[in-house]
Amino acid sequence: MRGIGTAGGGVTPAVIPSILVARLNDVTQEPRADVTRTLTGIVPPMITPMTGPDELDMPGLERLVERLLAGGVSGLFVLGTTGEGPGLGYRLRRELVERVCGLVRRRVPVLVGITDTAFVEALGLARLAADAGAEAVVAAPPYYLPGGQPELREYLDHLVPKLPLPLFLYNMPALTKVSFELDTVRYAMDKPRVVGLKDSSGDMAYFRGVVELLKHRPEWSVLVGPEELLLEALTAGGHGGVSGGANLFPDLYVNLFRAFRAGDRRRAQELQDQVLRISGSLYRIGRHPSAVIKGIKCALACLGVCDDFMAEPFHRFRAAERVLVERLLEKLESEMDGLHLDKSV
């Protein structure tokens, strides 16, 4: 797919090419890209900039993508939890995937969340992602009626052969009500097209168990979701993080990862402490679990990056919370300046 940006760096409102109808019967189509090596580093779970219930904030999306790439991230994950994926309409999901792939232009891998209660919808979005130029898809267990582990294994048996792209498992038991247990992860490792796992359980014993299984698939990628555990997960043998705060400060998380890889544990801990200050303040302004996404979106809006409209049933922060975010941003940006981050990442 051709890029969306104009020659002058703006965004054209022209209608995107129509590849919105997935070819569900064409299961032999070759993928346009493959994730054959371990994916390492910071892969932000990108927020979805919107101006209405079914409308993307296209100028904001372009600014956000360029902000993340300039911060040195290793990839982008769209339609995850932070991206409000399950709360978006199917038309908007498809447009977002096409737009992001067009903006990225293969500069980094794009991973697309296909988690759905409907098998055909997950497969359809995977096919569209392949056509748009994504490198991999990401799937959590179907999340309405909880499946048992034998049922999850059978689900993978049915899904993986039909996918046109490699698959990352997404372990998110707090929202899906079921985990990819270690025996199921080991089962999935025997499928060459399953290439890694993102763990958002927050359970480090589980995470270490997955790392231990890497002896069976050394090239597998194991990424951690909760940014509060980023350094601990890297120390345990993880390969990187899918950190929500990297939407705001990508260079902070990238510097942390690179400090760890360089063996500078003191610097890595210093930067992890800053990550904890962000999560301990910005993500606690609201009263509900949605406060994390609201906080990130509101902060990006305050920085002039994109609109902070939220998908139903959620609402952007009101005026009182926005004032708190603005004040906090001033403090956080001052702290970031004192860290003297390497901007050349």
C-alpha positions in Angstrom: 0.0 0.0 0.0 1.3 3.5 -0.8 2.0 6.0 1.9 -0.7 8.4 3.0 1.6 11.5 3.6 1.9 14.2 0.9 5.2 15.4 -0.5 5.1 18.4 1.9 4.6 16.2 5.0 0.9 16.9 5.4 -1.9 14.4 5.3 -4.2 14.0 2.3 -7.9 13.4 3.0 -8.2 11.4 -0.2 -10.1 8.1 0.0 -7.8 5.2 0.8 -7.5 2.2 -1.6 -10.3 -0.2 -1.0 -9.0 -3.4 0.5 -11.6 -3.6 3.1 -13.2 -6.9 2.0 -11.1 -9.8 3.4 -10.5 -12.8 1.2 -11.5 -15.4 3.8 -11.4 -18.3 1.3 -7.9 -17.6 0.0 -5.9 -19.3 2.7 -2.9 -19.9 0.5 -1.9 -16.3 0.1 1.7 -15.6 1.0 2.4 -13.0 3.6 4.1 -9.8 2.5 6.5 -9.9 5.4 7.7 -12.3 8.0 9.0 -11.9 11.6 11.7 -14.6 11.5 14.0 -13.1 14.1 13.5 -12.2 17.7 11.7 -8.9 18.1 13.5 -6.8 20.7 13.2 -3.3 22.2 10.2 -1.1 22.8 7.0 -1.7 20.8 4.4 0.9 22.0 0.8 -0.2 22.1 -0.3 2.8 20.1 -3.3 4.8 21.2 -6.0 5.4 18.5 -6.4 9.2 17.8 -10.1 9.9 17.1 -12.3 12.9 16.6 -15.6 11.0 16.9 -17.0 7.5 17.4 -16.1 6.3 14.0 -13.6 8.9 12.8 -9.8 9.0 13.0 -7.8 12.1 13.8 -5.6 11.8 10.8 -3.3 14.8 11.4 -2.9 13.5 15.0 -2.3 10.0 13.8 0.5 11.2 11.5 2.1 13.3 14.3 1.9 10.3 16.7 3.5 7.8 14.3 6.4 10.2 13.5 6.8 11.0 17.2 7.2 7.3 18.0 9.5 6.5 15.1 11.7 9.5 16.0 11.9 8.1 19.5 13.7 5.0 18.3 11.0 2.4 18.9 11.4 -1.1 17.5 7.8 -1.5 16.2 4.2 -0.4 16.6 1.3 -2.4 18.0 -2.1 -1.2 16.9 -5.5 -2.3 18.1 -4.3 -3.5 21.5 -5.8 -2.6 24.9 -4.2 0.9 25.0 -5.5 1.4 21.4 -9.0 0.6 22.5 -9.1 -2.1 19.8 -12.2 -4.1 21.0 -14.2 -0.9 21.5 -13.7 0.3 17.9 -16.1 -0.5 15.0 -14.8 -2.8 12.3 -14.7 -0.1 9.7 -12.5 2.1 11.8 -10.2 -0.8 12.8 -9.6 -1.5 9.1 -9.0 2.1 8.3 -6.6 2.5 11.2 -4.5 -0.5 10.1 -4.3 0.8 6.5 -3.4 4.3 7.5 -0.7 3.3 10.0 0.9 0.9 7.6 0.9 3.6 5.0 2.5 6.1 7.3 5.1 3.7 8.7 6.2 2.6 5.2 8.0 -0.5 6.7 10.4 1.6 8.7 9.6 -0.6 11.7 7.3 -3.7 12.0 3.6 -3.1 12.5 1.8 -5.6 14.7 -2.0 -5.7 14.5 -4.3 -6.8 17.2 -7.0 -9.2 15.9 -8.5 -10.4 19.2 -12.2 -11.0 18.7 -15.0 -13.1 19.9 -15.8 -14.0 16.2 -13.2 -16.3 14.4 -14.1 -15.0 11.0 -13.6 -11.4 12.1 -10.2 -12.1 13.5 -9.2 -13.9 10.3 -10.6 -11.1 8.1 -8.7 -8.4 9.9 -5.5 -10.5 9.7 -5.9 -10.7 5.9 -6.4 -7.0 5.6 -3.4 -6.4 7.8 -1.3 -8.5 5.5 -2.6 -6.6 2.4 -1.8 -3.3 4.1 1.8 -4.3 4.9 1.8 -5.3 8.5 4.5 -7.8 9.7 2.5 -9.8 12.3 -0.8 -10.1 14.1 -1.5 -10.4 17.8 -4.3 -12.4 19.4 -5.5 -12.8 23.0 -8.0 -15.6 23.8 -11.6 -14.9 22.7 -12.9 -12.9 25.6 -16.7 -13.4 26.2 -17.3 -17.1 27.0 -14.0 -18.2 28.7 -12.4 -21.1 27.0 -10.6 -24.0 28.6 -7.0 -24.8 27.7 -7.9 -27.7 25.4 -10.3 -25.3 23.6 -7.6 -22.6 23.3 -5.2 -25.2 21.8 -7.9 -26.2 19.3 -8.6 -22.5 18.5 -4.9 -22.1 17.6 -5.0 -25.3 15.5 -7.8 -23.7 13.5 -6.6 -20.2 13.4 -2.8 -20.4 12.8 -2.9 -22.3 9.4 -5.3 -19.7 8.0 -3.3 -16.7 9.0 -1.3 -14.9 6.3 1.1 -13.4 8.9 3.0 -14.7 11.9 1.2 -14.6 15.3 2.1 -13.3 18.7 0.0 -14.6 21.6 -1.3 -11.9 23.9 -1.7 -13.0 27.5 -4.2 -10.6 29.2 -6.2 -12.6 31.8 -7.5 -9.6 33.6 -9.6 -8.7 30.5 -10.1 -12.0 28.8 -10.8 -14.0 31.9 -8.5 -16.8 30.7 -4.7 -17.1 30.4 -2.5 -18.9 27.9 -1.2 -21.4 30.5 2.4 -22.5 30.2 1.4 -25.9 28.8 -0.5 -24.1 26.1 2.4 -21.7 25.4 4.6 -24.8 25.0 2.0 -26.3 22.6 2.0 -23.1 20.6 5.8 -23.1 20.3 5.5 -26.2 18.1 3.7 -24.1 15.5 6.4 -22.3 13.4 4.0 -19.4 12.6 3.6 -18.5 16.3 6.6 -16.3 16.9 6.2 -14.9 20.4 4.1 -13.7 23.3 3.2 -10.4 25.0 2.5 -11.0 28.6 0.3 -8.4 30.4 -0.6 -10.6 33.4 1.8 -8.8 35.8 2.7 -12.2 37.1 6.5 -12.5 37.1 6.5 -16.1 38.0 4.5 -16.8 34.8 6.8 -14.5 32.8 9.9 -16.4 34.0 8.1 -19.7 33.1 7.6 -18.5 29.6 11.3 -17.4 29.4 12.3 -20.9 30.6 10.4 -22.4 27.6 12.6 -20.4 25.2 15.0 -23.4 25.2 12.4 -25.0 22.9 12.2 -21.9 20.6 15.3 -19.7 21.1 14.2 -17.3 18.4 10.8 -16.6 20.1 10.1 -13.1 21.3 8.8 -12.6 24.9 7.6 -9.0 25.6 6.2 -7.6 28.8 3.2 -5.4 29.0 3.2 -3.6 32.4 5.9 -0.9 32.1 6.3 -1.0 35.9 7.9 -4.4 35.4 10.0 -3.5 32.3 13.5 -3.7 33.9 12.6 -6.7 36.0 11.3 -8.5 32.9 14.4 -7.7 30.9 16.5 -9.0 33.8 14.5 -12.2 33.7 15.3 -12.8 30.1 12.6 -10.9 28.3 13.3 -9.2 25.0 11.5 -5.9 25.4 8.3 -4.1 26.4 5.0 -3.1 25.0 4.8 0.1 27.2 1.9 2.4 27.1 3.9 5.4 28.4 6.1 5.1 25.3 3.3 6.9 23.4 4.3 10.0 25.4 8.0 9.6 26.0 9.3 6.9 23.6 12.9 8.0 24.1 12.7 7.3 27.8 11.7 3.7 27.3 14.1 3.2 24.4 17.0 4.6 26.5 16.1 2.3 29.4 16.1 -0.7 27.1 19.4 0.2 25.5 21.0 1.0 28.9 20.1 -2.5 30.0 21.4 -4.1 26.9 24.7 -2.1 27.3 25.1 -3.5 30.8 24.6 -0.1 32.5 22.3 -1.4 35.2 22.6 1.8 37.3 21.4 4.0 34.3 18.6 1.5 33.5 17.4 1.6 37.1 17.4 5.4 37.0 15.2 5.4 34.0 13.0 2.7 35.4 12.4 4.9 38.4 11.2 7.7 36.1 8.8 5.2 34.4 7.4 4.4 37.9 7.0 8.1 38.6 4.9 8.4 35.4 2.7 5.4 36.1 2.3 6.4 39.7 1.0 9.8 38.9 -0.4 10.2 35.4 -2.3 6.8 35.5 -3.8 7.6 38.9 -5.6 10.9 38.0 -8.8 9.1 37.1 -10.8 6.8 39.4 -11.4 3.8 37.1 -9.3 1.3 35.1 -9.8 3.5 32.0 -7.7 6.2 33.7 -4.5 4.8 32.2 -5.7 5.3 28.6 -7.4 8.5 29.4 -4.3 9.9 31.0 -2.1 9.0 28.0 -4.6 10.4 25.6 -5.1 13.6 27.6 -1.4 14.1 27.9 -0.9 13.7 24.2 -3.7 16.2 23.6 -2.1 18.7 26.0 1.2 18.3 24.0 -0.6 19.1 20.8 -0.1 15.6 19.3 -3.6 14.4 18.8 -7.2 14.5 19.9 -8.1 12.6 23.1 -11.6 11.4 22.1 -12.4 8.0 23.7 -14.4 5.2 22.3 -17.7 4.4 24.1 -18.5 3.8 26.9 -15.6 6.0 28.0 -15.2 9.7 28.0 -12.1 11.9 27.8 -11.0 13.6 31.0 -13.1 16.6 32.0 -11.7 20.1 32.6 -10.7 19.5 36.2 -8.7 16.3 35.4 -7.2 18.0 32.3 -5.7 20.8 34.5 -4.1 18.1 36.7 -2.6 16.5 33.6 -1.2 19.8 32.3 0.4 20.5 35.7 1.8 17.0 35.9 3.2 17.2 32.4 5.3 20.3 33.3 6.8 18.4 36.2 7.4 15.3 34.2 9.0 17.1 31.3 11.3 18.9 33.8 12.3 15.6 35.2 12.9 14.2 31.7 15.2 17.1 30.9 17.3 16.3 34.0 17.8 12.7 32.7 19.7 13.9 29.7 18.3 11.2 27.4 20.1 10.3 24.3 17.9 11.8 21.5 19.8 10.1 18.8 18.2 6.7 19.4 
